[in-house]
């Protein structure tokens, strides 16, 4: 929080004797001399000390962060569940650790960083991101090769006799490679440590970074800059989804790719979930170096600050800041500043709106690819790619248009909030899109079998659910969990099976999933997902603009820090756990874990229950956000209500040209 930084220009003209006198003019203030020594002095770096370059550096930081935590991490959820035998609740905990870390550091970082060297705090955050990306990839290199069971493993056949004469072993599998694998779930802790590093690294960007950008540009120009910033922030996850989806087409052990006998369509497939992190780690260091070159304040910041007129809420602390120029210099001022923000009802209800918004964005960002994969029978790679494309079109478009509208119409706080409410009504209506799913026709899935059999035909086969190796029967009208669940005792080694007690002898059973017929619901769902994404992100910049304006400028870093903490505690942190628990609550077939229990990942879900529960949850969150925005508008009272229009006109007249 920048409580007293704007007062430093009125400091005593005496220069700190410890400063290098050769580099300072004696007429400078102490603060000006300090800034000169801290910032790089060469001509190239000085040429970059402009708002547009700050915007570019911040866009680079938010792009990398979006690619990593909202892209690569989210696309890897299904893969690390399968690879490391984790449930959706456990993977949700991994995602939540990132936000849980932010809960503890955001207020401290926003308070100290807002009064300190903002650019250096931002650079430090990107260094943590580089470390986190490296640690996240370590389980791949430490856990050994991934083992899977292909459709020819002899132990996947039905065994109803004491001898194994009728079972034909595969030529490419060994007893060490099939079924029960070593317990690798302890690698969960590497992902947790990486997420802690990501949480530490992200803390400065959306608090200090936004304040640093906002304080260097005019009020209405700020809307456009923030729109570009958040558009790039949305572009990052989209690129992460698409590139992450591309990496998932590659087998996780690249050196073993030529020996793989399964395809990405196989439920046991695990793609190269770790590969993106290897590229992201050095890129984060490059962005950190770029941020390091910026000064505490850009040239012209004081002039921009003078031209801004306060429209903060009347209880926002504007009077205290005018009567106490040194406010923020004492540690006790932290609690006074916190009290001022809590007494600001407009800001607090906007924070509540952010809680609902964070929960639905973070929850669906983590599990939307898995939802598409589950509800429409698509591969992990395809699901990640289409979700990424939707984010590019809907999320980036919504953010950029929202920022442009703020700049074009120069909305005040009331206009911004009214626009947000109108769009939120549309978003709530669009949540019914999640009821759509592909129909499975007449095929019988393992999800309909409670005791490992259909009509008792494979009840004596002692089938396991450790590996999902589906087979298709009855000319595509029935799909079994494995050859064993179809009662098959013979493997003809040509991707067909015989001696299957669950299917008449006149039908052939083939390895692999039954081909899903044309599903028009998928196209409708993706179009609805685009509209939903667009409507969720469209009011983001108007809402942020209102939040920045309803508090005094010197409190904005701290206000954003408090908003981030509240959103993380009640929104971002529980969201992945809640969404993961909903997935787990609809699971009907669990993987057998290393201890012989159902402690692994889920193989099959009840699609109908999943659709209904996701619709109810999203509708509740969107409706809650709309009500919170209505309350923030109803309770907003500016400092000088009778002079609000005059202040707006004065502001327009004194703004520098765009």
N, C-alpha and C positions, 0 to 999 in steps of 0.2 A: 504494500500500500504506500502510496506516495503522499504522506501527510504533510511533510515539511520540505520536500525537494523544491517546490516552486517558490519557497521563501528564501532559498539560499542565495539568490541573486541580490538580496538586500543585506547580505552579510557584511561584516567589517571589511574595508578595503585592504587591511593588512594581510600580507601573504605569509603562509606557513613557512617558517624558516627552514624546514627540512626539505622543501621542494627545491628542485634544480633551478637555480636562478638564471642559468644560461638559456633556459627554454621558456622563461616566463617574463611577461611584461609586468613591471612593478605596479602598473595601474589596474591590473586584473584583480578580481575578488578571489578569495581562497577557493571557492567552489569552481570558478572558471579555470583557475590554474590547475586544480586537481583534475578536471575533465581533460585539460590539454595534455597532461602527462599520462592519463589513463588511456586515451584514445590513440590509435596509431597515427603518426605524424606525416607519413609519406603522402605524396600527391594522389596516388592511386586510391588509397583508402579514404582520403578526404572526399574524393569525387563520388564515393559510394554513400556518403553520409546524407542521404536524401530519403524521404518517405517511401518512394517507389522501390528503392533497394531494400529497405526494411521489410516492406511488403513481400518482396521476392524471397528474402531469407526466411521470413515466417511461413510463407507458403511452402518453401522447401522442407521446413521442420514439420509442419502439419501434414504434408504429403507423406513423408517417411513414417511418421507416427501412424497415420491412417493405413498405409500399406501394411505395416507390421502388426499392430494390435487389432485393428478392425478388419484387416484383410487376411494376412497369412495365419494369424492365430485362429480366426473363425473358420477358415476353410480347412484347417487341420483338425478340427474337433472330431469329426467322424473317423478320421484316420488314426489319431492317437487313441481314441476309444478302442478301436479294433486292434491296433498294434500293441497297446500296453494294458489291455483288458480292463478298461475303465467304464463305469456307468455314465449315463448322461448327467446325473447329479454330480459325480466327481469331476467331469469335464466342466460343468457349470461352476464348480468351486475354483477351478484353475482360472477361468475367465474372470471370476469375481475378485480374485486376489488383487488384480490390477487396480480395481476401483477401491478395494478395501485399503490399499496402501495410500491412495490419494486422500482418503478420509483423514489420515493422521498428518499428512505433510502439506496439504493445500493451504490451510490457514497460515501456517508458519511461513511457508514459502511466499505466499502473497503479501504477508505483512512485512517480512524482512526484505524480500526482493523488490517490493513496490517502493521502498525507501532507499534501495541500494542500486547497484549497477545492473540494470535489467538485462542488457544484452549478454552479460557474462553468466547470469543465472540461466538464461535460455540456452547458452552454449553448453553449460554444465548438464542441463537436462538431456541434450542430445548425446552426450558422452555416456550417460546411463543407458540410453536406448541402444547404443552400440554394444555395450556389455550384455544387456538383456537378450539381444538377438543372438549373440554367440552362445550364451548359456542355454537358450531354448532349443538350439540344434544339437546340443551335446548328447541327449539320450539316444539319438540315432547312432552315434559313433561308439557309444559305450555299451549298448545292449546286444550287440552281435547281430547276426542275420535273422531276418524275419522268417518264421516257419509257418507254413500253411498246409492244409490237406486238400489235394485236388480230387477230381471226381473219380480217379482210379485207385484211391487208397483202399486196400482190401478190407480194412476195419470199418469202412463205411457201408459195407453190405450187411444184410440181415444174417444173423448167425443163430439158427434154431437147433443146431446139432452140436454134439460134443467135439466132433472133429471139424477141421476147417477144409475138408476136401472140396467142398462146393465153392469155396471162396477163392477167387483168382487174384493174386497180388499184382500190384502195379509194378512195372519195370523201372519206374523213376521215383519210388518212395522207399524209405527205410523206416524201421521201427522208431528211430530217433526223431524223425521228421513229422510224425503224424500225431494228431490229436493233442494229448496233454503237453503243454509247453511249460517252460520254467516260469515262475512268477516274476513278471516284469512290471507289476503295478507300482513298485517303489520308485520308479522313475518319475512318478507324479511330482516329487519334491523338486526336481530340476525345473519343471514347468512353473512351479510356485515361485521359486527363486527368480526366474526370468521375469515373471509377471510383477514381482516386487520392484525389480530394476525398471521395468516399463512404467510402473506407477510413480516412482521417484522422478523419472525423466519427463513424464507428461505434466507434472504439477505446474511448472512455470508457464507453459505455452498458452493455455486458455485463461490465465489470470494476468500474469505480468505481460505476456506477449500482446494480448488484446489491448491492455491499458497503454503499453508502449506505442502501439500503432495509433490508438485513438487520440492520445495527447499530442501527436505530431501533425494531425490534419484537422481541418475545419469540421464542424458538426455534420453538415450534410454531405461533405465529401467522405466523412467517416463511414457513412452507410454503404457507399460504393466499395470502399476498401475492405470493409468487413464482409460484404457480399462476395468479393473475389476470394478473400481468405477462406471463408466457409465453403465456397464452391470447390476450392482446391482441397479443403479438408474432407469434403465428400468424395472428390475424385480419388484421393488416396485409397480409401477402402475399396472403391470400385476396381482400381488397378490391382490391388491386392487380391481381390476375389478372382479376377480374370487370370492373372499370372499364377496365382495359387492353384486355380483349377487346371491350368496348363501343366504345372508341375505334378499334379496328382495323376496325370496320364502316364507319367514315368514311374516305373516300379521303384519302391523305396530303396532297395539295395541296387544301385545303378550297375555295379560290377556283376550282378547276377541276372541282369535283364535278359540275356540270351538264353538262360536256363528256365525262365518262368513258363509255367504251363497254364496259368490262368490269365484272364483279361480284366480290364477295368470294370466290366459288367459283372464280374464274379463278386459275391458278397464278401469273400475273404480278401479281396484286393486291398493293398495299402500302397498309396502313391508316395511320391517324394515330398512329403509334407514339410521337410526340414530345409529344402533347397533354397527357398526364398530368403530365409534368415541369413544364409551365408553371404548373399549379395547385400542385404540391408545393413549389416554391421559396419562395413567400411563407408558406406554412403552416409550413415548417420554421423560419422566422424568428420566427413567433409562439410556437412551442414554446420556442425559445431564450430569448425574453423571459420566459416563465413560469418556466423553470428558474433564471433569474438572481436571482430574489427570495428563494431559500431560503438559510438560514444554513449555516455550516460543520457545525454539529450542531443537531439539533432539541431543544427543551426536553424533558427527561426521558430523554435518551440515556444519561447516566451511570447512572441507576437501572436501566434495562434491561440495561446491560452488567454491573452487579453481580450480577444475578439469573441470569446464564448460567453454566453449569458446563461446563468444558472436557472434551470426549470425543475430543480430537485423538489421532492416532496417536502412539505413544510416542516416535517419532523425529521428530516434527513441529516440535521447537524450543520446546516449552512451557516447559522448564526454563530455557533461555537467556532467554526473555522475562520470566520471573519474577525472575531474578537480575540482569538488565540493563534497568532501566526506561527507559534512553535508547536502547535498541536501535532502529536505523533512522535515527538522526540523522547517522551518518557514511556517506560514500559507499561505504566498504569493506563496510558491512553489507549492501549490495545483493548481493554475491557470497555472503556467509554465508547470507542468506535464500534465495538460489537453491539453494545446496547443501542446506539443510534441506528444501526442497520436493522436490528430486531424490531425497533419501534416504527420502522417504515413499512406500513401495511402493503403498499403497492409492490415494493421490492420483495417482501416475504411471500406474497401470493404468486408473484412471478417465479420465485424459487420453488414454490409448490408445483406450479405448472411444469417447471423444469424436471421435477421428480418424475411426474407421469411421462413426460417426453423422453427422459433418459431411460426409463424402464422399457418402454416399447421399442425405442431405437436400438438399445444395447441387446435386449432380449432377442429381437428378430435378426439383428446383425449376426449374432452368434449362431442362431439356429434356423435361419431362413434357408440356407443351402440344404440342411438336413431335412427340413420340412418339404422342400421340393423333391428331394431324393426319395423320401418316404411316401408322400401322398401321390406322386406321379410316376414312380418306378424308374427314376432317372439315375445316372451315375453321379458320383461325387464331383467329378470333373465338370460335367455338363451343368449340374446344379449350381456350382460355384461361379461358372462363367455367365449363366443367364442372370443370376442375382447381381453380379458385378455390372453387367450391362444395364440392368434396371436402375442401379444406383447412379450410374453415370448420367442416364437420361433424366431420371426423376429427381435424385438428390442434388446433383450439380445444377440442374436447370432451376429447381425450386429455390435454392440458395441464391443463385445469381439474380434471378428475377426479383426475389424479395429485396435484395440490396439495391437493385436498380429502381424499384418502386419507391423506396424510402428516399433515394436521391432525387428522383424525378418529381415527386409530389411534395417533398419536404414535409413529411408528416410530423406532427407533434406527438406527444405521448399518447393522447387519447385516440388519435387516428390510427397509430400503430396497433394499439390494443384492440380497437374495433375490427380492424382488418384481420388480426389473429383469430378472433372469435368466429368471424364468418368462415374462414378456411377450416377451422377446427370442426365446425358443424359438418362440413363436407367429409372430412377425414373420418368422423365417427360413422357416417353412413356407409363408407366404403369398406369397413371392417368385415362386412358380410362376405367379402371376397374369399375369406379363409374357409368358408364352407365347401368350396369347390375341391374336388379330388377325382382322380381317375377311377372308374368302376373296374373291378377285376373280373367281371363276367361270371362265368360258371366255374372258374378254376377254384380248387380247394387249396388254400394255403395252410401252412403249419399253424398259423394264428388261430385256426378254427379247431385245432386238435389239442385237447387238454391232457390226454394220457399217452401221447406218442403213437396214436393209431387212428385209423379211419374204420369204423365198424369192427374194431378188433383185429383187422387184417395184419397188423404189424406189432401187436401187443407183446408178442413173445420174442421180439428181435433185440431187445435191450439197446435201443437206439440212443445215441448221445446227441446233445445239442452243443457240443463244444465247437464243432465246425459246421458252417452252413454251406452245403454243396447241393444246391437245388437240382431237381430233375423234372422234366416235363413229360406228361403222359396224356393219353386220351386225345391225341391230336391237338394239344394245346389247351384243353379244357380243364386240366388239373395239374397243379404244381405241388410237388412234395418237397419237404425240407431237405431230404437226402435220399439216396437209393435205399438206405435201411428203412426209412419211414414209408417207402413204397413197398416194402417187403421183398426187395430184390435180393437174390442169392447169387447171381452170376453177372460178371462184368465181361462183356465181349471185346473189350479193349478197342472199340471203335466208336466210343461215346454213346453206346447203347447198352441196355441192361435186360436181363431175362430172369425168369423164375420169380416174377413179382406178384406176390399174393394179393396186392391191393388193386391190381389192374387185370382185366381179362387178357388171356393169352393172345388174342387177335390184335392187341394194341402194342405199339413199340414205345419204350421209355427212353428218352434222350437226355443226356446230361445238359445242364444249363437251365436258366430260367425260361419260362414260356414267354414268347414274344408278346409284348403289350400292343394291342391294336391301337389304331389311331385314336388319340385322346384329345378331342376339341376343347375339353375343359382346361388343359394346360395353357393353351393360347389365351383363353379368356382370363385365367388366373394371372398370367404374366402381365397382361394389359391392366388388370385391376391392381396388380402390385405396383406397376409404374404410377398409376394415378394416386395410389395410397402414399407411395414414397414422395411424390411431388407435393401432395397436399400437406404432408408432415413437415417437410423441409421449407416450404414456401413461407410460412410465418416465422421462421427461425430468426432471420435478421431483423424484421420489425420488432419482434419480442426482445431481442438483445439490445436493439437501439433504445427501446423504452426503458430497459433495465439500466443501461448506462446513463441515461438522462435523468432518471428519478433519484439519483444520488449525487452529491457534490463530486467534482472532478477528482479531488485529492483522495477520495474514498473509493474510487472505482476499482483499483487493483484489489483492495480488501473485500469490496462487495462481490466482485467476481470470484474471489477465493472462497468466501462464505457460500455463495451460490453453488460452486462446484462441490464443496464439502457436503452440503445438504442433498444435492442431486446424487452424489455418490453413495451416501449413507442409506438413503431411502429409495433410490432409483437404480443407479448403475450396479451397485454391489449386489442387491438381492435379485436383480433381473435374470442373470444367467442361471442362478440356482432355481428360481421359480419356473422358468421356461424348461430347464432340464428336468425338474421334478414332474412337470406335466407330461413330458415325453415318457419318462419312466413309469408314470401312473397308467399309461396306455399300452405298456409293453406286455406281450403275451408269450413270447419265447425268449428266455435269457440264455446267454452263453454259459456253459459250465466252466467255473473258474478253476484255478490250480488245486483248490481244496475239495473239488468235487461238488461244490454248491453253485447256485446261480448268481455268482458274484461278478461275472464278467459283463460284457456289453450286451445290449439288447439286439436281437436279430430281427424280430418282427413286431410291428405295432398294430394296434387296432385303429385303422385309418378313420373310421367314422367318429369314434370318441375323440381322437386327436383334433379333427376338424372343428367339432363343436366346442371343445375346451379352449382352443386357440382363438376362436371367434369371440367367445365370452370374455376372455382375458383382454384381448385387444380393445373390444368395445368399452370395457370398464376403464381402461387406462386413458383412452382418448376422451371419453366423457368427463373423467376427473380433471384432465388438463383444461378442458373448455370451461368448466365451472370455476377453476382457479383463476383463469384469465379474466372471466367476468367479474370476480371479486376484486382483482387488482384494479380494473377500470373503475368500478363503483367507488372504491376507497381512495382513489388518487386525488390529492389536493396539492397543487403547486404552492411554492413559497409565497408568490404574489399573484393570487388568482385574478385580481382585477387588472393586473398589468401583464397578464400572460401574452395577450395578443401583441401588446406594445413591445414586450421583450422579444417576441418572435420576429417582429418587423425590424427591430434594432439589430438583431443578429444577422438577418439577411443583408442589411445595408453595410455591415462592417466586415462581412466575410471576404477574404481574398478571392480573386478570380480562380475558377476551376481550370 
